[in-house]
Amino acid sequence: MESQGREAVILCPGQGAQAVGMGQAWHDASGAAASAFAEADDVLGDSLGTPLSDLCFGGPADQLNRTDVAQPALYVCAVASYQGLRERAGELPIAAAAGLSLGEYTALHLAGAFDFAQGLRLVAQRGRLMQEAAERTEGGMVALIGAGEDQAQAICDEAAAGEVLVIANLNAPGQIVLSGHSGACRRAIEVAERLDLRATPLAVAGAFHSPLMQSAADAMAEALAEIEVFPLRVPIWSNVTAQPHDPQNLELLRQRLVEQIISPVRWAQTCHKLVGEGTMTVHELAPGRVLRGLMRRINPSVKVKNHDQP
């Protein structure tokens, strides 16, 4: 990838982009990427039961898809691809960056908020806490296709019936995800079908980005309070506000990361503001091509260079 002094917008994938084999091509093609995987294996040790790089490259899929494994795997794979790009092209100036949910931690690392190892420890803890919260609650998520935010909220209001059901992800125009108790999710599908909308249950561990994740948010607040966070060198956009973080207000940054676990991910709004008229070069880090697909729906004029493979 050519840098030529031109600043780039970096997009960092979130949970759902993982797949067996992720990052192996970068590992094999780049010494810098291989070093990232080696450091990750050293930092995490046997905490996942199997070295992280082995889970990324060889699975099995059911283990890689666990929230407590997928989140550190995605962080490491994205950082490894970025390091591989830098090794090939020289310094890549970043104009701004954003990450989908978990990917926000990748973006913050690239901006200097914390080093690779500290970010990995945070992400591994986040994944573990969210997995535990999911196992304690009977929750799920439902993808709505064709609904606007007001319509999605109306479905939540009708289907909740005293249980938790909220908007969790505003991914792209007409692509919204609901999250809450399993019974409420089933009712949401019935309500959506009555309105001639497509509604699909997602294969996830629990009700992410909903109040059912409050225990994970509370514990993550304690974890974030214990680490040193550094001022951001480049603008990083918050999932919660769809605005850039204040680069100097590190206490507020910590608060936003806690809120993110129980709040809607405003990805469509973030990308719409982030790329403006589409004049910046936009790069999607590994793994997968999810964010390029969403950008086609958010702003078709923006071309996203995908780096799932070297």
N, C-alpha and C positions, 0 to 999 in steps of 0.2 A: 504494500500500500504506500502510495506516495504521500509524503507530508508536505514538502515544499513550503513550510512555514504557514500553511493554511490551517486555521483553527477548525476543529471538528466538534460536533455534538455526539456524545457517546450515550448509547442506550444499553442498559444492563438487564438481562432477562431475569424473570422470577420463577416461582414454583409452577410446574406444569411444562417447562421447557426441557426437563431432564429426560435422557434416554440412554440406554446401555450403549457404550462406545463413546460417550461424550468426552471430548478433550483429548482422545488418544492420538488423533492426527496431529494436533498441536504439540503434544508431548514428544512425538516421534520426529517432528520437523524442526523443533526449536529448543535449543539448550535453555533459554530463559523460561519457556513454558514448562519444560521438564523440571527445572529447579523449583517452580511454584508447586508442582505436585509433590515433589520430594519434601519440601518444607511443610506442606500440609500433612503428609503422612507422619512427619516427625512431631508436629504440634499436637495432632489428635491421637497419636499412638494407637492403642487398641480399644479406644473408647467406643468405636462403632462395631467392634467385633472383628472387622476385616479392614485392612488399610483402605483409606478413602480412594486412592488411585485405582485399586483393584475393583472397587464397587463401581467407579465411573466407567472403567474400560470393559469390565466383564459382568457386571451385575451381581446377582440376579435382579431382574426388573422389580420384583415385589419388594425387595429390600431397598433398592435405589429410590423407589417411589415413596418410601416412608418419609414423613416430614422431617424427622430428626437426621436423616441421611441426605435427602434431596437438597436441603438448604445449604449446608456446608459444601456439598458437591457443586452446586450451581455457582456459588461464590468463587470457589477455587478455579473452576473451568473458565469463568469469565475473566478473572484476573490473569490466568495463564495465557488466554488468547490475546489479551491486551499486551502483556509482556512480550509475547511472540511477535506481535505487530511492531512494537517499538524496536525489537532486535533487528527486524528486517528493514524498517523505514527510518530509523533514527527517532529522535524526540518527536512525539505527536502532540502539538499544542491542543489543549482542550478548551473550547469556548464555554461549554456547559455540559452537564450530564444528568441523567435521570435513570432510575431503576424501578422496575415493576415490583412493588412490595419488597420481598427479600432483596431484590436487585438494588434497592436504595443503599444498602450497606456496601455493595460493590462500588457504587458511584462515590460514596463518601470516602472510601479508601483511596480511590483514584484522586480525590481532591485533597488528600493529606489529613483527613480527620483522625485516622489511626493507621498504624502499619498493618501489613498483611496478616501477621500472626495474631495481633489483637483483634482485628476484624473477624478472622476465622473463629477465634474463641467465642466472640459475641454471637456470630451467626449460628455456631453449633449449639450454643446455649438457647438461643431463640427457637431453633428448630426443636430441640428437646422439650422446652417448655410448652410450645404449641402442640406437640404430639401428646404430651401428658394431659393438657387441657382438653384435647379432642377425645382422649380415651375416657375422661371423667364425665363427658357430656354426650348426649345422643343428638348429634347435629349433622348437618350436611349443607350442600350448596347446589343451586339450580341456575343454569344458564338460560337467560331469556334472549331470544332473537327477534328483533323487530320492535321492541318496546322502547319508548322514551323514558326519561327519569321519572316524570310525573306518573306515567302509566305503571311503571315498576313499583313506585311507592304505593299506588292504589292497590296493586296486587298484594303487597305486603300487609297493608291495612286490613284487607278483606280476609286474607288467608291465615293471619297470625293466630286469631282465636285465643288470645291470652298467652300464647307462647312467643318466643323470640323469632322474628323474621325481619331482616333489614337488607338494604342495598349494600353489597360488599365491594363490588368492582364495577366501575363505569369505564369499560375497556375501550369502547369505540362507539360511534353512532349506531344504535340498534343492537348493541351487544352489551348486556348488563347481567351481572351475576348477583343472585340473592343468597343469603346465608342465614341459618338459624336452626331451630329444633327440627328433627327429622319429620315429625308430623306436620309442622307448618310448611316444610318444603314440599311434601306430598300434596298438600292442599293448594299450594301456589301453582303447581303443575296443572291441577284441575281448573283453577281460575283462569290461568293463561290460555289453556286450550279452549275454554268457553269464549275467550276473546279473540280466537283465531291466531294466537301467538305460539311460536314454537318454544317449548320449555323442556330442557334436558337435565336430569340429575347428573352431577359431576362425581367422578370417582376420587373423592378426597377423604382425608381422615376425619374431618370435622368442620365446624362452622367458623371458618376463618374470617377475620375482619368483622366480627360481630361481638356483642356483649358476652357470648359464651366463652370468649378468649380472655376474660378479665383476669383470671388467675395468672395466665402467662404474661399479661401486660404488667401486673403488679410485681411479679418476680423479675421481669426484664428491667423495670425501673430501678430495682436494687442493683442489678448487674451493671447497668449503664452509669449509675452513681459512683461506682467503685473504680472506673477507668478514667484515664486522662484523654480528653478529646481536644484536638488542635484546631485552630481557625482554618476555615476552608480556603483553599487557594483558587478555586474556580467555583462558579455558581452550580449548586446542586439543588434540584427541584424536589419539593416535598410531596409525597403521595397524599398527605392529609389535606394540604391547603392548595395544591396546584400552583404554588408560588415558590421562588427560590428561598432556601434557608437563609437566615441572617448569618453571614459567615463568621461573625464575632460572638453572637449570643449562643454560647455552647450549652447553656442550661436549657434554653428553649429548644435547641436541636435535640437534646436528650428527651425532652417532653414530647416532641413530635414523633420520635421513634417509638415511644411507649403508646401514644395515641394511635399510631399506624396499625397496631395489632388488632384494635377493636373498631377502627373507623373505615369508611369507604375509601378504596383506592381510586383516585380521580385521574386515571391515566389519560383518557381522551382529552380532558381539559388541560392537563400538563403538556401533552405533546402539541396541542393546538397553539399554546402560548410559547412553548420552547422553540419550535421551528419557525414560527412567524410565517413569512412568505415563502419559506422553503429555499432560502439562498445559502444556508449552511450545508457543509458536507456532514452527513449523518451516518454513523457506523453502529451496527448492532454486534455486540460481543457474543461469543459462544456461550452456551450451546443453543441450537435450534434456530428457527426463523419466525418465532411467534410475533415479535415486536414489529418486524417488517410487514407482516400480514395485517396487524392492527393499524399500522400507519397508512396502509392503502385505503382503509376505511375512514381514518381520521382526516388525512390530507393527501389525496392521490397524487398531488404535484410534487410531493417530497420523495426523493429517491434515497432509499436506505441501503447502504453497502453492508451485506451480511458477512460475518466472519466465523460461521460455524466450522468451516474448514480453512486451513492455511491457504 
